[in-house]
Amino acid sequence: MTKELILIVEDNEKNRKLVRDVLQHKGYRTIECESGEEGVRLAAEQRPALVLMDIHLPGISGIEALKRLRADPATASIPVMAVTASVMTEDRRAVIAAGFDAFLGKPISVKELLAAVGRLIAAGGGGRT
Ligand code: MN
């Protein structure tokens, strides 16, 4: 049985592969891209149940991409989890202030990733397919 669609926005191939493999192993469907601009476009087009958003991306940042998702009624209610290694205080503040639904640190813990994904999809799932 296939589960919800999850969009992975991540420019690092290794991280993208890790997240993709873990989620697909658990039965989730995934789509992915390497930039925030593409992530915003894909989210509007595919309406994933959840977006995993890297912060440091080529082009617009994950924070700017979140703002654009929230500004569009088509994507405003999709839960978005920041996935970031940002340890600098200012960076961290900006990420928290941006209004993400959750955060996941890097290096990525598979256990934490799956727990957070399960929680967010249960909370935001509603009638979404
Ligand atoms: Mn990155």
Backbone and ligand atoms as CSV (ligand in chain L), in Angstrom:
chain,resi,resn,atom,element,x,y,z
A,1,MET,N,N,0.846,-1.200,0.000
A,1,MET,CA,C,0.000,0.000,0.000
A,1,MET,C,C,0.875,1.241,0.000
A,2,THR,N,N,0.570,2.158,-0.915
A,2,THR,CA,C,1.368,3.372,-0.959
A,2,THR,C,C,0.785,4.425,-0.027
A,3,LYS,N,N,1.673,5.142,0.582
A,3,LYS,CA,C,1.260,6.176,1.525
A,3,LYS,C,C,1.375,7.557,0.888
A,4,GLU,N,N,1.367,8.562,1.740
A,4,GLU,CA,C,1.347,9.943,1.278
A,4,GLU,C,C,2.565,10.336,0.439
A,5,LEU,N,N,2.354,11.381,-0.340
A,5,LEU,CA,C,3.422,11.947,-1.161
A,5,LEU,C,C,4.192,12.991,-0.353
A,6,ILE,N,N,5.511,12.879,-0.343
A,6,ILE,CA,C,6.362,13.817,0.388
A,6,ILE,C,C,7.344,14.461,-0.583
A,7,LEU,N,N,7.433,15.778,-0.509
A,7,LEU,CA,C,8.365,16.523,-1.370
A,7,LEU,C,C,9.655,16.809,-0.601
A,8,ILE,N,N,10.775,16.409,-1.191
A,8,ILE,CA,C,12.093,16.623,-0.588
A,8,ILE,C,C,12.806,17.731,-1.362
A,9,VAL,N,N,13.082,18.849,-0.689
A,9,VAL,CA,C,13.824,19.949,-1.320
A,9,VAL,C,C,15.203,19.983,-0.674
A,10,GLU,N,N,16.200,19.545,-1.417
A,10,GLU,CA,C,17.546,19.354,-0.839
A,10,GLU,C,C,18.568,19.360,-1.969
A,11,ASP,N,N,19.597,20.200,-1.833
A,11,ASP,CA,C,20.576,20.278,-2.922
A,11,ASP,C,C,21.736,19.293,-2.753
A,12,ASN,N,N,21.814,18.660,-1.581
A,12,ASN,CA,C,22.899,17.702,-1.356
A,12,ASN,C,C,22.441,16.294,-1.726
A,13,GLU,N,N,23.112,15.708,-2.694
A,13,GLU,CA,C,22.683,14.415,-3.231
A,13,GLU,C,C,22.649,13.316,-2.166
A,14,LYS,N,N,23.646,13.305,-1.287
A,14,LYS,CA,C,23.692,12.255,-0.260
A,14,LYS,C,C,22.513,12.354,0.700
A,15,ASN,N,N,22.210,13.581,1.131
A,15,ASN,CA,C,21.073,13.764,2.029
A,15,ASN,C,C,19.766,13.417,1.338
A,16,ARG,N,N,19.674,13.821,0.067
A,16,ARG,CA,C,18.454,13.544,-0.678
A,16,ARG,C,C,18.239,12.040,-0.801
A,17,LYS,N,N,19.302,11.317,-1.097
A,17,LYS,CA,C,19.211,9.861,-1.245
A,17,LYS,C,C,18.832,9.199,0.076
A,18,LEU,N,N,19.441,9.653,1.154
A,18,LEU,CA,C,19.125,9.084,2.473
A,18,LEU,C,C,17.643,9.239,2.791
A,19,VAL,N,N,17.149,10.463,2.651
A,19,VAL,CA,C,15.752,10.738,2.984
A,19,VAL,C,C,14.815,9.971,2.052
A,20,ARG,N,N,15.135,9.986,0.769
A,20,ARG,CA,C,14.320,9.253,-0.216
A,20,ARG,C,C,14.257,7.765,0.138
A,21,ASP,N,N,15.407,7.154,0.385
A,21,ASP,CA,C,15.454,5.716,0.671
A,21,ASP,C,C,14.671,5.365,1.925
A,22,VAL,N,N,14.839,6.161,2.966
A,22,VAL,CA,C,14.156,5.896,4.239
A,22,VAL,C,C,12.636,6.020,4.068
A,23,LEU,N,N,12.215,7.078,3.403
A,23,LEU,CA,C,10.773,7.306,3.250
A,23,LEU,C,C,10.136,6.267,2.333
A,24,GLN,N,N,10.811,5.956,1.238
A,24,GLN,CA,C,10.248,4.963,0.321
A,24,GLN,C,C,10.194,3.586,0.969
A,25,HIS,N,N,11.199,3.290,1.783
A,25,HIS,CA,C,11.209,2.013,2.497
A,25,HIS,C,C,9.986,1.887,3.400
A,26,LYS,N,N,9.527,3.014,3.922
A,26,LYS,CA,C,8.353,3.013,4.792
A,26,LYS,C,C,7.047,3.123,4.003
A,27,GLY,N,N,7.154,3.155,2.681
A,27,GLY,CA,C,5.947,3.144,1.859
A,27,GLY,C,C,5.483,4.500,1.371
A,28,TYR,N,N,6.184,5.567,1.772
A,28,TYR,CA,C,5.792,6.890,1.286
A,28,TYR,C,C,6.222,7.039,-0.162
A,29,ARG,N,N,5.472,7.857,-0.888
A,29,ARG,CA,C,5.885,8.246,-2.230
A,29,ARG,C,C,6.683,9.535,-2.089
A,30,THR,N,N,7.691,9.718,-2.903
A,30,THR,CA,C,8.504,10.933,-2.793
A,30,THR,C,C,8.714,11.582,-4.157
A,31,ILE,N,N,8.841,12.892,-4.119
A,31,ILE,CA,C,9.337,13.644,-5.263
A,31,ILE,C,C,10.416,14.547,-4.706
A,32,GLU,N,N,11.322,14.979,-5.537
A,32,GLU,CA,C,12.427,15.762,-5.004
A,32,GLU,C,C,12.935,16.778,-6.006
A,33,CYS,N,N,13.607,17.783,-5.465
A,33,CYS,CA,C,14.237,18.789,-6.309
A,33,CYS,C,C,15.374,19.425,-5.530
A,34,GLU,N,N,16.176,20.220,-6.251
A,34,GLU,CA,C,17.402,20.756,-5.664
A,34,GLU,C,C,17.345,22.249,-5.387
A,35,SER,N,N,16.203,22.879,-5.649
A,35,SER,CA,C,16.123,24.319,-5.382
A,35,SER,C,C,14.773,24.693,-4.789
A,36,GLY,N,N,14.762,25.825,-4.089
A,36,GLY,CA,C,13.532,26.320,-3.492
A,36,GLY,C,C,12.501,26.723,-4.532
A,37,GLU,N,N,12.983,27.331,-5.604
A,37,GLU,CA,C,12.068,27.754,-6.675
A,37,GLU,C,C,11.312,26.549,-7.240
A,38,GLU,N,N,12.077,25.486,-7.496
A,38,GLU,CA,C,11.475,24.271,-8.044
A,38,GLU,C,C,10.556,23.634,-6.994
A,39,GLY,N,N,10.957,23.700,-5.731
A,39,GLY,CA,C,10.134,23.150,-4.656
A,39,GLY,C,C,8.774,23.828,-4.567
A,40,VAL,N,N,8.770,25.141,-4.685
A,40,VAL,CA,C,7.515,25.898,-4.634
A,40,VAL,C,C,6.618,25.503,-5.808
A,41,ARG,N,N,7.227,25.368,-6.969
A,41,ARG,CA,C,6.473,24.997,-8.163
A,41,ARG,C,C,5.894,23.578,-8.034
A,42,LEU,N,N,6.736,22.650,-7.576
A,42,LEU,CA,C,6.296,21.260,-7.433
A,42,LEU,C,C,5.211,21.103,-6.371
A,43,ALA,N,N,5.339,21.856,-5.296
A,43,ALA,CA,C,4.338,21.770,-4.229
A,43,ALA,C,C,2.963,22.202,-4.742
A,44,ALA,N,N,2.938,23.269,-5.525
A,44,ALA,CA,C,1.664,23.762,-6.064
A,44,ALA,C,C,1.085,22.768,-7.065
A,45,GLU,N,N,1.950,22.132,-7.811
A,45,GLU,CA,C,1.517,21.215,-8.858
A,45,GLU,C,C,1.101,19.850,-8.315
A,46,GLN,N,N,1.858,19.326,-7.343
A,46,GLN,CA,C,1.656,17.952,-6.860
A,46,GLN,C,C,0.917,17.854,-5.534
A,47,ARG,N,N,0.804,18.972,-4.801
A,47,ARG,CA,C,0.126,18.997,-3.497
A,47,ARG,C,C,0.572,17.861,-2.575
A,48,PRO,N,N,1.862,17.826,-2.214
A,48,PRO,CA,C,2.329,16.770,-1.301
A,48,PRO,C,C,1.701,16.931,0.084
A,49,ALA,N,N,1.708,15.853,0.856
A,49,ALA,CA,C,1.174,15.887,2.219
A,49,ALA,C,C,2.157,16.562,3.167
A,50,LEU,N,N,3.421,16.657,2.752
A,50,LEU,CA,C,4.475,17.217,3.602
A,50,LEU,C,C,5.639,17.657,2.718
A,51,VAL,N,N,6.291,18.745,3.143
A,51,VAL,CA,C,7.509,19.192,2.451
A,51,VAL,C,C,8.664,19.150,3.440
A,52,LEU,N,N,9.771,18.528,3.048
A,52,LEU,CA,C,11.008,18.558,3.833
A,52,LEU,C,C,11.913,19.574,3.158
A,53,MET,N,N,12.245,20.645,3.881
A,53,MET,CA,C,12.915,21.785,3.261
A,53,MET,C,C,14.302,22.031,3.833
A,54,ASP,N,N,15.303,21.865,2.999
A,54,ASP,CA,C,16.659,22.283,3.346
A,54,ASP,C,C,16.647,23.813,3.433
A,55,ILE,N,N,17.539,24.394,4.207
A,55,ILE,CA,C,17.573,25.856,4.321
A,55,ILE,C,C,18.587,26.467,3.363
A,56,HIS,N,N,19.780,25.905,3.338
A,56,HIS,CA,C,20.825,26.430,2.445
A,56,HIS,C,C,20.702,25.767,1.086
A,57,LEU,N,N,20.219,26.552,0.137
A,57,LEU,CA,C,19.946,26.045,-1.207
A,57,LEU,C,C,20.516,27.020,-2.226
A,58,PRO,N,N,20.769,26.553,-3.433
A,58,PRO,CA,C,21.152,27.513,-4.474
A,58,PRO,C,C,19.915,28.366,-4.776
A,59,GLY,N,N,20.079,29.610,-5.163
A,59,GLY,CA,C,18.903,30.459,-5.406
A,59,GLY,C,C,18.273,30.853,-4.091
A,60,ILE,N,N,16.938,30.874,-4.049
A,60,ILE,CA,C,16.263,31.303,-2.808
A,60,ILE,C,C,16.522,30.292,-1.690
A,61,SER,N,N,16.498,30.777,-0.438
A,61,SER,CA,C,16.721,29.912,0.721
A,61,SER,C,C,15.447,29.133,1.040
A,62,GLY,N,N,15.589,28.149,1.917
A,62,GLY,CA,C,14.424,27.404,2.360
A,62,GLY,C,C,13.428,28.298,3.091
A,63,ILE,N,N,13.939,29.338,3.728
A,63,ILE,CA,C,13.055,30.281,4.436
A,63,ILE,C,C,12.204,31.065,3.441
A,64,GLU,N,N,12.827,31.536,2.384
A,64,GLU,CA,C,12.086,32.265,1.348
A,64,GLU,C,C,11.086,31.324,0.660
A,65,ALA,N,N,11.503,30.085,0.435
A,65,ALA,CA,C,10.602,29.120,-0.199
A,65,ALA,C,C,9.377,28.878,0.690
A,66,LEU,N,N,9.594,28.788,2.013
A,66,LEU,CA,C,8.470,28.614,2.942
A,66,LEU,C,C,7.513,29.803,2.838
A,67,LYS,N,N,8.065,31.010,2.784
A,67,LYS,CA,C,7.217,32.212,2.668
A,67,LYS,C,C,6.344,32.144,1.427
A,68,ARG,N,N,6.938,31.714,0.333
A,68,ARG,CA,C,6.178,31.621,-0.917
A,68,ARG,C,C,5.092,30.548,-0.837
A,69,LEU,N,N,5.407,29.443,-0.163
A,69,LEU,CA,C,4.394,28.379,-0.002
A,69,LEU,C,C,3.228,28.887,0.838
A,70,ARG,N,N,3.551,29.632,1.893
A,70,ARG,CA,C,2.507,30.146,2.782
A,70,ARG,C,C,1.666,31.231,2.118
A,71,ALA,N,N,2.273,31.930,1.185
A,71,ALA,CA,C,1.580,33.041,0.518
A,71,ALA,C,C,0.591,32.556,-0.540
A,72,ASP,N,N,0.699,31.315,-0.957
A,72,ASP,CA,C,-0.176,30.774,-1.996
A,72,ASP,C,C,-1.250,29.906,-1.342
A,73,PRO,N,N,-2.517,30.263,-1.501
A,73,PRO,CA,C,-3.594,29.475,-0.876
A,73,PRO,C,C,-3.534,27.989,-1.240
A,74,ALA,N,N,-2.993,27.680,-2.400
A,74,ALA,CA,C,-2.913,26.281,-2.847
A,74,ALA,C,C,-1.939,25.469,-2.000
A,75,THR,N,N,-0.944,26.132,-1.409
A,75,THR,CA,C,0.091,25.412,-0.662
A,75,THR,C,C,0.215,25.862,0.792
A,76,ALA,N,N,-0.590,26.857,1.172
A,76,ALA,CA,C,-0.441,27.486,2.498
A,76,ALA,C,C,-0.581,26.509,3.660
A,77,SER,N,N,-1.403,25.468,3.497
A,77,SER,CA,C,-1.674,24.580,4.635
A,77,SER,C,C,-0.822,23.313,4.623
A,78,ILE,N,N,0.057,23.184,3.658
A,78,ILE,CA,C,0.928,21.999,3.621
A,78,ILE,C,C,1.980,22.123,4.726
A,79,PRO,N,N,2.117,21.119,5.604
A,79,PRO,CA,C,3.153,21.198,6.631
A,79,PRO,C,C,4.553,21.200,6.003
A,80,VAL,N,N,5.432,22.016,6.570
A,80,VAL,CA,C,6.805,22.114,6.060
A,80,VAL,C,C,7.786,21.938,7.216
A,81,MET,N,N,8.671,20.982,7.085
A,81,MET,CA,C,9.700,20.758,8.102
A,81,MET,C,C,11.051,21.237,7.581
A,82,ALA,N,N,11.714,22.082,8.376
A,82,ALA,CA,C,13.055,22.538,8.019
A,82,ALA,C,C,14.048,21.439,8.353
A,83,VAL,N,N,14.959,21.196,7.431
A,83,VAL,CA,C,16.026,20.221,7.672
A,83,VAL,C,C,17.329,20.991,7.516
A,84,THR,N,N,18.006,21.229,8.641
A,84,THR,CA,C,19.134,22.145,8.579
A,84,THR,C,C,20.229,21.836,9.582
A,85,ALA,N,N,21.451,22.120,9.171
A,85,ALA,CA,C,22.594,21.964,10.051
A,85,ALA,C,C,22.949,23.300,10.700
A,86,SER,N,N,22.138,24.320,10.442
A,86,SER,CA,C,22.453,25.657,10.949
A,86,SER,C,C,22.605,25.669,12.458
A,87,VAL,N,N,23.790,25.958,12.909
A,87,VAL,CA,C,24.007,26.015,14.348
A,87,VAL,C,C,24.279,27.450,14.793
A,88,MET,N,N,24.517,28.334,13.819
A,88,MET,CA,C,24.736,29.734,14.160
A,88,MET,C,C,23.463,30.308,14.766
A,89,THR,N,N,23.617,31.051,15.839
A,89,THR,CA,C,22.452,31.551,16.566
A,89,THR,C,C,21.520,32.375,15.680
A,90,GLU,N,N,22.089,33.254,14.893
A,90,GLU,CA,C,21.255,34.122,14.044
A,90,GLU,C,C,20.463,33.298,13.041
A,91,ASP,N,N,21.147,32.331,12.441
A,91,ASP,CA,C,20.503,31.437,11.485
A,91,ASP,C,C,19.344,30.714,12.136
A,92,ARG,N,N,19.622,30.198,13.307
A,92,ARG,CA,C,18.621,29.414,14.015
A,92,ARG,C,C,17.390,30.263,14.329
A,93,ARG,N,N,17.650,31.491,14.771
A,93,ARG,CA,C,16.543,32.408,15.065
A,93,ARG,C,C,15.693,32.648,13.837
A,94,ALA,N,N,16.353,32.869,12.724
A,94,ALA,CA,C,15.632,33.152,11.479
A,94,ALA,C,C,14.786,31.955,11.073
A,95,VAL,N,N,15.334,30.769,11.271
A,95,VAL,CA,C,14.601,29.553,10.908
A,95,VAL,C,C,13.373,29.382,11.807
A,96,ILE,N,N,13.556,29.604,13.090
A,96,ILE,CA,C,12.436,29.469,14.032
A,96,ILE,C,C,11.370,30.527,13.749
A,97,ALA,N,N,11.805,31.761,13.519
A,97,ALA,CA,C,10.868,32.861,13.283
A,97,ALA,C,C,10.086,32.679,11.985
A,98,ALA,N,N,10.649,31.931,11.050
A,98,ALA,CA,C,10.012,31.770,9.746
A,98,ALA,C,C,8.696,30.993,9.827
A,99,GLY,N,N,8.516,30.193,10.879
A,99,GLY,CA,C,7.241,29.507,11.069
A,99,GLY,C,C,7.150,28.111,10.480
A,100,PHE,N,N,8.246,27.402,10.462
A,100,PHE,CA,C,8.189,25.999,10.021
A,100,PHE,C,C,7.372,25.173,11.016
A,101,ASP,N,N,6.805,24.083,10.541
A,101,ASP,CA,C,5.997,23.222,11.416
A,101,ASP,C,C,6.875,22.352,12.308
A,102,ALA,N,N,8.104,22.110,11.890
A,102,ALA,CA,C,9.025,21.290,12.680
A,102,ALA,C,C,10.442,21.497,12.157
A,103,PHE,N,N,11.402,20.997,12.909
A,103,PHE,CA,C,12.812,21.098,12.516
A,103,PHE,C,C,13.467,19.745,12.663
A,104,LEU,N,N,14.394,19.481,11.772
A,104,LEU,CA,C,15.196,18.274,11.884
A,104,LEU,C,C,16.646,18.684,11.671
A,105,GLY,N,N,17.517,18.290,12.593
A,105,GLY,CA,C,18.925,18.659,12.482
A,105,GLY,C,C,19.670,17.735,11.536
A,106,LYS,N,N,20.811,18.236,11.076
A,106,LYS,CA,C,21.743,17.412,10.303
A,106,LYS,C,C,22.990,17.224,11.152
A,107,PRO,N,N,23.672,16.107,11.105
A,107,PRO,CA,C,23.340,14.943,10.269
A,107,PRO,C,C,21.987,14.339,10.641
A,108,ILE,N,N,21.288,13.837,9.622
A,108,ILE,CA,C,19.924,13.352,9.790
A,108,ILE,C,C,19.889,12.037,10.549
A,109,SER,N,N,19.077,11.994,11.584
A,109,SER,CA,C,18.807,10.755,12.312
A,109,SER,C,C,17.570,10.112,11.702
A,110,VAL,N,N,17.714,8.887,11.237
A,110,VAL,CA,C,16.602,8.185,10.590
A,110,VAL,C,C,15.411,8.074,11.532
A,111,LYS,N,N,15.699,7.760,12.776
A,111,LYS,CA,C,14.651,7.600,13.783
A,111,LYS,C,C,13.874,8.910,13.976
A,112,GLU,N,N,14.628,10.010,14.114
A,112,GLU,CA,C,13.981,11.322,14.302
A,112,GLU,C,C,13.212,11.732,13.060
A,113,LEU,N,N,13.788,11.445,11.898
A,113,LEU,CA,C,13.120,11.788,10.641
A,113,LEU,C,C,11.762,11.104,10.557
A,114,LEU,N,N,11.728,9.790,10.790
A,114,LEU,CA,C,10.474,9.051,10.660
A,114,LEU,C,C,9.454,9.454,11.722
A,115,ALA,N,N,9.937,9.739,12.928
A,115,ALA,CA,C,9.027,10.166,13.993
A,115,ALA,C,C,8.374,11.494,13.617
A,116,ALA,N,N,9.184,12.431,13.126
A,116,ALA,CA,C,8.663,13.757,12.777
A,116,ALA,C,C,7.719,13.679,11.577
A,117,VAL,N,N,8.088,12.886,10.589
A,117,VAL,CA,C,7.244,12.743,9.401
A,117,VAL,C,C,5.890,12.140,9.793
A,118,GLY,N,N,5.917,11.090,10.599
A,118,GLY,CA,C,4.677,10.451,11.035
A,118,GLY,C,C,3.778,11.417,11.793
A,119,ARG,N,N,4.395,12.200,12.655
A,119,ARG,CA,C,3.653,13.159,13.469
A,119,ARG,C,C,3.010,14.240,12.580
A,120,LEU,N,N,3.783,14.790,11.678
A,120,LEU,CA,C,3.289,15.881,10.829
A,120,LEU,C,C,2.192,15.410,9.881
A,121,ILE,N,N,2.349,14.214,9.370
A,121,ILE,CA,C,1.330,13.714,8.439
A,121,ILE,C,C,0.053,13.370,9.199
A,122,ALA,N,N,0.183,12.833,10.394
A,122,ALA,CA,C,-1.004,12.549,11.204
A,122,ALA,C,C,-1.725,13.838,11.560
A,123,ALA,N,N,-0.963,14.889,11.845
A,123,ALA,CA,C,-1.550,16.161,12.257
A,123,ALA,C,C,-2.159,16.919,11.086
A,124,GLY,N,N,-1.482,16.852,9.948
A,124,GLY,CA,C,-1.913,17.670,8.821
A,124,GLY,C,C,-2.629,16.900,7.749
A,125,GLY,N,N,-2.788,15.597,7.965
A,125,GLY,CA,C,-3.324,14.725,6.928
A,125,GLY,C,C,-4.713,15.073,6.445
A,126,GLY,N,N,-5.645,15.249,7.362
A,126,GLY,CA,C,-7.016,15.602,6.985
A,126,GLY,C,C,-7.513,14.760,5.831
A,127,GLY,N,N,-8.076,15.419,4.855
A,127,GLY,CA,C,-8.603,14.685,3.702
A,127,GLY,C,C,-7.635,14.643,2.547
A,128,ARG,N,N,-6.426,15.106,2.785
A,128,ARG,CA,C,-5.454,15.166,1.688
A,128,ARG,C,C,-5.076,13.776,1.200
A,129,THR,N,N,-4.837,13.702,-0.081
A,129,THR,CA,C,-4.429,12.415,-0.614
A,129,THR,C,C,-3.023,12.508,-1.160
L,1,MN,MN,MN,21.806,22.565,1.215
